[in-house]
Amino acid sequence: MDKSAHISAPKSQAAHSSTINSDKQTNTGRTSTNQNSTDQTITADQGSTDQSNAEANTNSDNRFDVIISGGGLSGALMALSLSALLDHQQAPLKIAIVEANPVLTDPSRSFDDRVLALSHGSAAYLDRVGAWQYLHEHAEPINNIHISDRGYYGKARLYAGQHHVDALGYVAEMSVIGAAFLKALATKNNITWFTPDSIEQIQWQATQVNVELNSGTKLTAALLLACDGANSPCREFANIKSTSSDYNQSALIVNVGTAIHHNNVAYERFTETGPYRHVAIVSSAKYA
């Protein structure tokens, strides 16, 4: 990964929803090689994510400040967090997201119905990056938390009112969190999607990293961020070793509907065989 002191970027170019990054560059002294790419390079502009086929180009059309490998929750949130930053020319950072799943046309491939609990601080951060406005109506607040340990007397009770906050946290399905991230990203004209596509090769240079995608598209950036999961291809390309251990344990995650309202109370119960947690989500007919 590049270790330069700062990110140097070409001037940001406006992206239009009805077009994608084109191969219009003419760099003196360089030979431009255009390859037909069957992948779809999607540029989001003011809520639009129109798609069309793009030609791969190693010139400045495919030069970015940051390439993010992975467009799931981690990669999408990273892109949102960086999108407001400016380079040394006071232009927004030019960011590429490479995602193997067709997340813009079939987000369920990346964001399923597993439930996530967001702390009060996490919700505040999502508000700062512009995602909470698309999420808050679909997130159930946690007003009270009951914590206990089976077989022991000690218990803990937490109440939002005592901490002077609207909620101690929020609960939402990954699918609605992902949808909120995609809507927020669609308002940014400095974000370019390469999806469905994946990184095939990485060349590490002194001041930049060169990336070739499975489609043949070639990208260049000052920084490559690996947000591509536990089995990260970028980690393998970088020869970063990892170790894993099998705990010989399993976790069961179930979404259920109840006849009695949950009253926005979350329960966490520790037992000899493992913890049990119950959190409330927004009522949905599919769990009735």
N, C-alpha and C positions, 0 to 999 in steps of 0.2 A: 504494500500500500504506500502511496506517495507520502513523503515526509516533508514536503516543501513548506516554508513558513507561512505562505498565504496561498489563496486560490486565485489564480489569474484567469480571467474569462474574457472572451470576445464580447462586444456589445450585444446586449440581449435583443433578439428580434421578436417582433409581435407574432404570435401564433394565431391562426384563424381556424375556427371549428370546421369549416368546409374544406380545408386543405390540410396537408401534412407536410412535414419538413421536406423540402424539395432539394434536388441536386443542382443548385444554381451557382455554386461557388466556382470561382476561377482564381486559384492561388498561383501567382507567378513563380516559375521555377519548379512547380510540382505537377505531377501527372495525376489526373483524377480518374479513378477507375469506378465505373458504375456497374452494379450488379443488380439484376432483378430480384427483388425480395418478395416472397409470398407472405411474409409476416405483415402485420398491420401495425403501423406506427401511428398512434393516436395522440393528437394534441388537444387538450381540454381548453376551452375558451368560453368564459361566462356561462357555465352550465351545460355546454354542448360537448359531446364526445363522439363526433362523427368519425367514421373510420373509412380508410381506403388503402390500397396497396402502395407501398413506398419502395423507392430504389435506395439500395445501400450506397453510402458515399463516405469516404474517409476524410473529406474536407470539413470545413467548419460547420456545415449543417449538422454533422454528427459529433461535434465537439461540445462537451458539457463541462460544467464545473464539478458536478457530482453525478455518479452513476450509482443507483441503488439496485442491488440484486434482490428481488423479492418484493411483491406488491401486496402482501398480506397485511395484517394489522400492524406489525412492526415497520415494514417498509413504507406503508401508506402514511403512518403517523410521522415517520422520520422525514418524508417528503414534505408534509405539512409544516413540520417544525422548521425546516430549512428554507421554505419557500419565501419567507419574508426577509431573509438575510440579503445583504447587498455585497457585491464585490468591491474591489478598490476603485472601480470607475463609477460606483454608486448605481450599478445596474443589478436587478434581481439575479440571484444565482440561477443558472440554467441547469435543470435537473432532469435526468432520465431515470425511468423506472422500468426494469426488465422483469416481467412476470410470466411464468410458464403457463398458468391457467388463463383462460379468456375472461378475466375478471370484469371487464367492462360490459360484456354481453351475457355472461353467466356467472354472477358473483357468488352463487351458492357453491361453486367449486373451491372457493377460497374461504368463504365465511359461512359456517354452518350454524345450527341452532343451539350449540353449546352456550351455557350461560356464564357470564363474567360479572364479577362484583367490582365496581369502581369505587375507590376511596373518594372522600370529599376533595382531597387535593388533586386527584386525577381528573375529576369532573371540572375543577377550576382550570386545570391546564388545557383540557379539550375546549373549554370556552375561549381561552386565549388564542388558540390556533384556529378558531373558526369552525370547529366541528360540533360543538355542543348544541348549537341552534338547530341542527338537523336530528339531534338525538334525544333531547331532554323529554320530549313528549312520549318517547318509547322506552324510557328508563324509569324503573320503579324505585322510589326513594326508600332508604333504610332509616327509619326513625328511631328504632330501639334495637339493641343487640343483647342477647342473653347468652352467656358463656358458662358452661358447667363441666365438671369432671366426674364421671360416674364413679360412685363409691366414696366420694370425698365431699365434705361439707362446703368447701369454698366455692363461691359463685361470683360472677361479675355481671353487672348490669350497666349498660351505657345508653344514654338518652340524648338525642340531638338537642333538645331544648336546654339541657344543662351545659352544653358546649356552645350555645348561641349560634348554631348553624341550622340551615333549613333541613339538612339530612346528613347523617353520618357517612353515607355513601349511596351508591345507586347500583341497580342490577339490570342488566340488559343482555339480550342474546347477541352472540357474535355477529349474526347476520345483520342486525340493525346497526350495530357499531360500525361494521364494514361499510354499510350503505351510507352512513353519515360521513365517513372518511372520503368515500368516492365523490359525494356531492360537494364536499368542501374542496377537494382537489380539482373538481371540474370548474371552479371559479378562478383557477390560477392559470395564467397564460405562459408561465415559465416552466411548466411540467410537461414532459413528453413521455407517453407510454409506448413501450415495445412489448406487445402482448397479442397473442400467445407466442412467447419466444423465451429462450434461455441462453445462458452464457456457455459457449463451447470452448473458448480459449482466452487466456489472459496473458498479456505480456507486460511485465513490470519494468518501467523506465525510471530514470533518475527524478524526473519532474512530472511524470504523468503515467497513466496506465492505459494500455490499449486492450480493448475487449472485442472479441468476435463472437457474434451470436450464432445460434443454430441455423438461422435463416440466411446467414452470410453477411448480414449487416455488421459494419465495423464502427465502433464507438471509441471515443477518446475522452478522458477526463483527468482532472488533477487528483480526484479522490474517488475510490470505489468503496461502497459500504455494503457489507454482507448482512442482509436481513432475510436470508433464504432458509431459515429453519435449522433444526437439529442436525440434519444431514447436509449441511451447507456445502454446495459445490465450490464456492469461493474459498472456503477453508481448506478444502482438498487441493485446489490449485495453488494456494499459498503454502502448502506443506505444513500446515499447523496441525500438530498431533492432538488427539483427543482420547480420552478413556471413558468407559462406561461400565456401570455395575448393575446387575440385576437384583432388585430388592425382593423378587419373588412375591410381589404384592400386586393387587389389582384395585382399580378405583371404578366405582359405578356412578355414572351421571345420568339422572332421570329428570325429565320435565313432566310435572303432573299438575292436574287441576284439583282443587279442593272445594268441598261444599261450603265451608266456612271461610270467611275472608281472613287473610293473613295479618291484617292490621299493621302492615309494614314493619313487622318484627323479624329479625334474623336470629337464628339459633345456631350455636356451635357447641357440640357435645363431644367431649373426649372420652374414649373407652379403651379397654385393654387391647382390643383388636383393631383400633384405628379410629380416626375422628369421623363424626357425622355432622354435616352442615346442611341447614335448610335456609334458603333465601327466597324472597318473594320477587316475582316478576310481574310485568304488566299482564292483566288478564287477557287470554287469547282463546278463541273458540277451538283452536286445534288441541288445547289441553283440557277441554271440558269433558 
